[in-house]
Amino acid sequence: MIANLLRAERIKLFSTRAPWWCLAIAIIAPLALTMVIFALAGPEIPATVGNTQLVSGNGRTVLLVLAVFATASEFNWGTMRLTFQAVPSRVPALLAKVVVVGALGTVLGLVISFGSWGLASLVRPDADLALHTGADWRSVLGQSLVFLFTAVAGVGVALLLRSVAFALTVVIVWTQVLEGLFVFIPGFGKYVYQWMPFHAADEFVGASGLTTGPLGLPSAPLGPWGHLGYFAAVTVALYVAGVLVTARRDA
């Protein structure tokens, strides 16, 4: 049964063109921006392994869009109702969906992270961008975990809101506007920003360029793995809430 559910979710995910376009944009945009940054940036952006991942957040945002489309659109099209008729308990079907979308996110994270690192190494052959330390490997390989939990968050938000337009608005406004706005709130804003989930994800991989920058943010409250644990807890909580709500409501 589990294998059939996973197969069904994979077929549904790739049955339209939208996921393919999302994947193309999620890969091309960060890679192109990384090339431009390392080709044109001055000393304000040093050539480090962590900085090769500075624009990986663009890929994360597109992955959120993909996860929302893959989930919320099923409520709009009625395919979720058909799925629940075949799997009345609902939870196994929702688990299969998050496994498929999460696996895709994991692979996408690896492609973006190693692609960005590889292109930066080609553009700046004079820089030492070899993966010498555990922190270097965490910056690149760790993106797989960040993208995995990003996919979980996208599925969770879509299950909670059910509307493609509403869910897309929430994830895009949150990642592109709201989190960053806290930095500019006088007084407490910079401390609140330290606990924003996607900032925590950047802290884990070392792609956050603001902690010691001119904005004067305090030192990170958690270590790298603590930030990953916090980010994972937030995303899993969103997904669990979405599953609980979906299990109690009509499809």
ChimeraX attribute file (.defattr): number of C-alpha atoms within 10 A of each C-alpha:
attribute: neighborCount
match mode: 1-to-1
recipient: residues
	/A:1	9
	/A:2	11
	/A:3	9
	/A:4	11
	/A:5	20
	/A:6	19
	/A:7	15
	/A:8	16
	/A:9	22
	/A:10	17
	/A:11	11
	/A:12	15
	/A:13	21
	/A:14	12
	/A:15	11
	/A:16	11
	/A:17	9
	/A:18	15
	/A:19	19
	/A:20	14
	/A:21	12
	/A:22	19
	/A:23	17
	/A:24	13
	/A:25	16
	/A:26	25
	/A:27	23
	/A:28	16
	/A:29	16
	/A:30	24
	/A:31	28
	/A:32	13
	/A:33	16
	/A:34	24
	/A:35	21
	/A:36	13
	/A:37	19
	/A:38	21
	/A:39	13
	/A:40	10
	/A:41	12
	/A:42	10
	/A:43	6
	/A:44	7
	/A:45	14
	/A:46	13
	/A:47	20
	/A:48	17
	/A:49	27
	/A:50	23
	/A:51	24
	/A:52	31
	/A:53	27
	/A:54	22
	/A:55	21
	/A:56	25
	/A:57	22
	/A:58	19
	/A:59	26
	/A:60	28
	/A:61	22
	/A:62	22
	/A:63	29
	/A:64	27
	/A:65	25
	/A:66	25
	/A:67	31
	/A:68	29
	/A:69	24
	/A:70	25
	/A:71	26
	/A:72	26
	/A:73	18
	/A:74	22
	/A:75	18
	/A:76	14
	/A:77	9
	/A:78	11
	/A:79	14
	/A:80	19
	/A:81	17
	/A:82	13
	/A:83	18
	/A:84	18
	/A:85	12
	/A:86	12
	/A:87	15
	/A:88	13
	/A:89	11
	/A:90	18
	/A:91	15
	/A:92	15
	/A:93	23
	/A:94	25
	/A:95	15
	/A:96	20
	/A:97	25
	/A:98	25
	/A:99	18
	/A:100	19
	/A:101	24
	/A:102	25
	/A:103	17
	/A:104	19
	/A:105	29
	/A:106	21
	/A:107	16
	/A:108	21
	/A:109	28
	/A:110	18
	/A:111	19
	/A:112	26
	/A:113	26
	/A:114	18
	/A:115	20
	/A:116	28
	/A:117	26
	/A:118	17
	/A:119	17
	/A:120	26
	/A:121	21
	/A:122	15
	/A:123	17
	/A:124	15
	/A:125	10
	/A:126	9
	/A:127	14
	/A:128	12
	/A:129	20
	/A:130	13
	/A:131	14
	/A:132	10
	/A:133	8
	/A:134	8
	/A:135	17
	/A:136	18
	/A:137	16
	/A:138	20
	/A:139	25
	/A:140	26
	/A:141	17
	/A:142	21
	/A:143	30
	/A:144	24
	/A:145	22
	/A:146	25
	/A:147	29
	/A:148	25
	/A:149	26
	/A:150	30
	/A:151	30
	/A:152	28
	/A:153	28
	/A:154	31
	/A:155	34
	/A:156	28
	/A:157	26
	/A:158	31
	/A:159	26
	/A:160	19
	/A:161	18
	/A:162	23
	/A:163	20
	/A:164	20
	/A:165	14
	/A:166	14
	/A:167	24
	/A:168	22
	/A:169	12
	/A:170	15
	/A:171	21
	/A:172	15
	/A:173	12
	/A:174	16
	/A:175	19
	/A:176	13
	/A:177	11
	/A:178	15
	/A:179	18
	/A:180	16
	/A:181	13
	/A:182	17
	/A:183	20
	/A:184	12
	/A:185	13
	/A:186	8
	/A:187	9
	/A:188	11
	/A:189	15
	/A:190	20
	/A:191	17
	/A:192	13
	/A:193	22
	/A:194	23
	/A:195	17
	/A:196	19
	/A:197	21
	/A:198	23
	/A:199	21
	/A:200	29
	/A:201	29
	/A:202	24
	/A:203	25
	/A:204	26
	/A:205	28
	/A:206	22
	/A:207	22
	/A:208	20
	/A:209	14
	/A:210	14
	/A:211	16
	/A:212	12
	/A:213	10
	/A:214	8
	/A:215	11
	/A:216	11
	/A:217	16
	/A:218	13
	/A:219	10
	/A:220	15
	/A:221	12
	/A:222	16
	/A:223	12
	/A:224	19
	/A:225	15
	/A:226	15
	/A:227	24
	/A:228	24
	/A:229	16
	/A:230	18
	/A:231	25
	/A:232	22
	/A:233	14
	/A:234	18
	/A:235	23
	/A:236	18
	/A:237	15
	/A:238	20
	/A:239	26
	/A:240	17
	/A:241	16
	/A:242	21
	/A:243	19
	/A:244	13
	/A:245	14
	/A:246	18
	/A:247	16
	/A:248	9
	/A:249	7
	/A:250	8
	/A:251	17
